[in-house]
Amino acid sequence: MLFKDRRLAGQVLAVKLAAYANRADVLVLALPRGGVPVAFEVAKALNAPLDVFVVRKLGVPGQKELAMGAIASGNVRILLEDIIRQEKIATEAIEKVTAKEQQELNRRQTLYRGDRPKLAIAGRTIILIDDGLATGATMRAAIAALHKQQPEKIVVAVPVSSPQTYQEIKSLIDEIICADTPSPFYCVGLWYEKFPQTTDQEVRDLLNQSFRTSKL
């Protein structure tokens, strides 16, 4: 399946999540930045509140697109030991990348949410959304952080995923919804006609629009 863009991918995903519509216990959480346009469409279709759950990929030095792990809100860090061994990454390099990404995570949390409080997670059904799963490092970090906050249920929803990562994530949560698991997979962007980088301003605009709508 080839998606035109993230917004339309979100509309496809929303159909598969229809069972969660109009439920007071449901909260849609987006992994910024690319997951926000997808999650915006899902939250709108389900009549559910939308918030961000900030995670940052830890890129291999010199190969930033290759994840060696990820960090998430709540001081959670996930390391992919096989990648670290394969690339022979020193502990000092891992800590340096972690410190840098922690600064960016803090910046984004402040920028995206502003003075709005975080929405309650405990006891709720959480639909956790990104624009796709490649290594799944950021999603695993997000799941680990969410489990600490004791939701009733965690549902991961993505338009596209590598088959291997799909199975790995499925074992960590209550349910996974995915529109397509193509093989060979290669990368998330390959399955979108338009896949520009989502900007900070787009994230802010979509969150503000969703917040205003949910208050009406």
Secondary structure as GFF3:
##gff-version 3
##sequence-region A 1 216
A	DSSP	alpha_helix	6	16	.	.	.	ID=ss1
A	DSSP	three_ten_helix	18	20	.	.	.	ID=ss2
A	DSSP	beta_strand	26	30	.	.	.	ID=ss3
A	DSSP	alpha_helix	35	46	.	.	.	ID=ss4
A	DSSP	beta_strand	50	52	.	.	.	ID=ss5
A	DSSP	beta_strand	55	60	.	.	.	ID=ss6
A	DSSP	beta_strand	63	72	.	.	.	ID=ss7
A	DSSP	beta_strand	76	79	.	.	.	ID=ss8
A	DSSP	alpha_helix	81	87	.	.	.	ID=ss9
A	DSSP	alpha_helix	91	113	.	.	.	ID=ss10
A	DSSP	beta_strand	125	129	.	.	.	ID=ss11
A	DSSP	alpha_helix	137	147	.	.	.	ID=ss12
A	DSSP	beta_strand	153	160	.	.	.	ID=ss13
A	DSSP	alpha_helix	163	170	.	.	.	ID=ss14
A	DSSP	beta_strand	175	180	.	.	.	ID=ss15
A	DSSP	three_ten_helix	188	191	.	.	.	ID=ss16
A	DSSP	alpha_helix	200	215	.	.	.	ID=ss17
###
